[in-house]
Structures are given as structure tokens and as C-alpha cells.
């Protein structure tokens, strides 16, 4: 009887596991939109100001990757460490340097730019209030139980949105803007750096994962210069890129029962817009009532899928 029960439990466990595996649906390759979604005005204006075009910027970063075999080798190595296809990292780099910034004459010149931050003294703060003091406010006590960096900074970001963003608290009015733009960009709002144009707050979120997988030191919000050095140095920046993409793939599998690992346009989109966990949960809610809503690429991810044969040739 005991053996029978043990066999029954084992069988039910296997059936349950198989059911869960079957529940994960592979997102089809390619774009859901026949035409490229609208490109934001800020990106258009920035490109015009540089007296260039999106086509030229795309061709420039593509050609740089085509001739920089050392960098492509590092991309492959990093992707393998995080168990993702390197095309996802290629897509993120190409998307960022097509729509957000222009590629440098040599992508490796980011090393030089990173070194320039070594002597700079600046911090993450808003009107003299340092981030370390800000997150010690009682409103953030709900986050005190969070042990890993992603859960901790995601919680703090949510508190910002609910309590402080666009509100007056204790006699101080806070801007109606993102947490990352208000506290984590000491030079100007919207600032991102490095191969993947990573936001400092995103880097802090992924700090534990990068430390565990790649062995780089954990980041400290009280050392802004070190955070910028990390996202500016190509080798370290690649690790953060891979961690962000890995998290997006895992989030869609866990919360939306969807496998997006075969669609670089979707992972590029999520790399661009962020909040993969929240978006995966929102998609799951849409699909809960029946039917099937697929995740859609934005203008950025659409380009990656559209140019996929060219980009895969880089690898």
C-alpha cells in the first residue's frame, strides 16, 4: 500500500509538472505589427539634431559590430553565462544605438568615457536629499523585508509611484516623473550610458544577479561614480544587459506562461521599456478570461525582428 501511494504521488507530480510545462506557450517569431509602430518624438528630435538618420545610425552600429570580433566574442561568452541567445544582446545594442544614441567611432571607446568618471564626485540625490536618507523614510518600511536587490529596488520604485511622484510630502513637492529620473540621473533626466544604455536604477536592481553570475562587486547607491563606472565599462555593462534580458524571459515564463526567448524583437522591446514583471502580469490578466493576446514589439523591437537576418549574420 505504501509503495502504491508513493507511486501515485510520483505520477501525479509528473503529470502536474508536465501540465505546467505544457502551459508555457512559445511566442511566435517575427513582428505582430505589419508596419513599424510610431517612433517617439524625442528620439526623432535627437536624431535630427545630430544631422543623421535612423537608417544611418543602424548601419553604423551594425558595421561596427561586424568589424569588432573581440566584442562579439564577449557578447557570446556573456550570453552563455546567462543562458540566453546572444542575438538578444545584439538586438539591445543595435536598438539603443539606433534610437537613443549614436554609436561611437569604436564601441570600445566606452572604456575611455568610463575612466573619466573615476575622479568625479557626485551622488544620487534630489535637491540635497540623498537617496540613502530618502529610502530610510517610514514610507519605505514595507520594503525592509526584501532581501535581493531586484525586489528591494522594485518595491522602492512602487512606493515612489504611489506616495511621492507628483505629490507633496512633509512640505516638499516631488516631480511627477520617474524615480530613476528624479534621484538617479545627476547630470540630466533621461541619462543612460554604456553599450546597453543602462539606467542606474536598473543597474542597482540587477546588482545581485550580476554579482552571482559574473562575480562583479555589488553596487551601492551611495557610490554613484561606481555605479556609472559599472554601466560604462563594456565587460560589466554586457553582464547587466544579459541579466536584464534573462529577467524579462523569466518573468514572462513565470507570470504570463509565455516563452519569449525565440523572439528578439520582444526581448528588445522589454529591454527598451523595462518593467518586465509588471508587463508580464498585465498580459496574464488579459489572457485569464480566455483567448490569446501576444506580447507586441514596439518601434525598437520591430526593427530588430525586421533586420534579424542581418543581425544574426553578425554572430
N, C-alpha and C positions, 0 to 999 in steps of 0.2 A: 504493500500500500504506500509506504514511504517513497519507494522508487517511482511508483506511478505518479504520485503528487509532484515529485521533483521533475520528472519528465514533462508533466503537464505545464508546470511553471516555466520550464525552459522553453517549451514550444510556444507558449503564449508570449514569452519575452521576445522570441524570434519573430513571431507574427507582428507584434507591436512595433518592433524595430523596423521590420520590412515595410509596415504601413507608414511609418514616419518617413522612411527613405523615399517611398513612392509619392508621398505628399509634396515633396520638393519638385517643383516644375522648372524645367530648363527654359530660360528666356530665349526666344528665337534670336538668331544673329541678325544683323542689319538694323536699319532705321525704321521706326514706326511711321515717321513723317516723310511724305514724298518729297517735300521741299524743306530747306533749312529753316528752322524757327528764327524769329527776329533776333538780331544781334543787338545787345544793349547800346544805348546812345553813348554812354561813357566810353565804351570800347571803340566805337566809331570815331568819336572826337579825338581820342588819344592817338589813334592810328593816323588820322588826318593831320594832326599836329606834328607827327613825325615825318610827314610828307612821304608816306608809304602806303601800302595797301595790304589787306589780309592775305591776298594771294602771294605777294612778295614776302611777307613775313613767314608764311607757311613754307614757302620754298627755301627760305634762308635757314630755318631751323632744321628742316628735313635734310638739306645738303650738309649742314654742319654735323648732324648725327651720322650721315653716310660716310663722312671722312674721319670721324673720331672713333676709331675702332676700340681704343682703350676705354672710352666712356661707355660704349655699347657693351663691352665685356663686363664692366662693373654693374651695368643695369641688369644683365643676365644673372650675374652672381647674386645680386641683392634680391632679385625676384625669386630665385630658387630658395633662398633662405626663408622667405615669407610665403613660399608655396603658391606663387601666382605666376601667370604667364607674363613674360617681360613686355608683351605688346601693350599691356595696361599701363606700364610706366612710360613707354614711348608715347602713348596717347596723351597722358597727362602733361608731359614735357612739351609736346607739339601744340597741344591746346593752349597751354599757358603762354607760350611764346608767339602764338599766332594772334591771340585776342587780348592778352593782358600786358605783355611787354614785348619788346623786340629782342631777338637773340643777339648776344654779344658776338664780336668777331670770332672769338673762340669761347666755347662754353666753359672751358677750363679757367677762363679769366675770372670766374666767380671766386676762385681762391684768393686772387688779389683783392677783390672787393671785400671778402670776408676778413682778411687781415687788417683792413682799415678800421674795423670795429674794435680791435684789441685795446686801443688806447682811449676809446670813448667812454665817458661816464654818463650814463643815463639810466632811468628806471621806468618801470611800468606804474603809471600813476594818473590821476585826474585832478587837476588844479591843486597840486600839492599833497593830495591824499594817496599814499602808496597802496598798491594792491594788497600788500600783506596786512595793512591796517583795515582796508575796506572789507576783505573777506573774513575778518575777525568780528565783524558786526553781528549782533544776535540774529539778524535775519538769515544768516548763512548757517546757523546751528543745525539745520536739517541736513546739512551735507557732512557733518562731522563723522558720521559712521562710514562714509565712503573710504575705501582703502586703496583703490587703484586710481591712477591719475585720470583715466578717461571718465570714470564715474564721478570722481570728485569735481573736475572742471565742468563736466556737463551739468551737474547739479548746480554749481555756482552760476553757470550761464542761465539756467532756468530761473533761478532766484532773481538774477538781474532783470530778466524779461518781465517777471511777474510783479516785482516790487519797485525797482529803481528806474527802469527805462522810461524816460519821458515824464517822470514823477518828481515831486519834491519830498525829500525825506530828511527829517531833522534840520530843516531850514536850508538845505542845499538842493538845488534843482539839477537833475541829471538829464543829459541829452537823450532825445528819442532816437537812439542809434544803437548799433550792436555793441555788446560787451567788448568784443575784440577791438572795435574801432575807438572806443572811449578810453579804455585802460591799457591796451596792449600795442598801440602804434604811436610811439613818442615823437615821430617825425611828421607824419601826416596821415590822415584817415585813409584807409584802403591800402596801406603799405604792406606788401609782401615781398619776399626775397628768395633767391636761390633758384636752382634748376626747376623746382616744382612750384615756385612762388607760394611758399607755405606761410600761413598766418601764425604769429607767435602763440596765440591761444590754442590753435590746433596742435602745434608742436608740444605744448605743455600737456594737452590731453593724451597724446600718443607717447609721452616720455617713458612710461613703464614698459610698454610693448617694445619700443626700440632698445631700451636697456636690456630687456630679457633676450631678445632675438639677436641683436647686433653687438651688445656689450658696451655701447656708448654710455657715458655718465648720465644719470638722471638730471633733468633740467630743474632749475629753481626759479620761481617767479621773481625772487629778489635779486637775481643776477640777469638783468635784461641783455647785457652785452653778450653773455654766454649763450643765451637763447638765440640771439641773432647769429652768432658765430656758427652755431649748430645748423641752422637752416640755410646758411650761406655756403658752408663747406660742402662740395659736391658729394663726397662719400657719405657723410652724415645725412645730408639732405635726401639722398636716394633711399636711405633706410626709413626716413619719415614718410616719404612718398609711398613706399611699399606697405608700410604699416597702415596708412590711411586707406589704401585700396583694399588691403586684406580685411580691414574692419568693415568696409562697405559690403564686400562679398559676404562676410559672415553675418552681418546684420540682416541682409535680405533673405539669407537662408533661414536664419533663426526666427525672424519676426514676420516675414511675408511668404515663407515657404517657397522661395524662388531662387534659382541658381543663375546669377548674372555673370558668372565667370567666363562665359563664352561670348559676351557682348562688350567689347572695349568701349563702345560709344556710351553705354550706360555707366560703366565704371568711371569714364572720363567726366561724364555729366556730374556724378556724385562727388568726384574729386573737386570739381569746379564749384558746386553749390553747397557741399557739406551736409551736415545733419543726417547722415545715412540712417541712423537708428530711428529717428523720428519719422523720416520719409517712408521707411520700410513698414513701420507700424501703421501709418496712414494708408498705405497701399493695402495692407492686410485688412483694414476696416472696410475699404471699398469692396474687396473681394469676399467679405464674410457673408454677404447676402446672396451669393451666387454669381455666376458669370465669371468673366476673366478680364481684368484690367491689367495690361502690361506696363511696366515702367517705361517711360519715354525719355528719349535723349533730348537735350536742349541744343541750342545752336552749336555749342562747343563739342558736345559728344557726337552730334550729327556729322561734323567734319571728319572726325576720327573714323567713323564707320564708312563714310563716303570715300575716304582715302586709304582704307585698310590695306588693300594690296600693296600700295607704295610703302606704307609704314611697316608691314610685315617683311618686306624685302630688306629693310634695314637690319633685321635680325638674322 
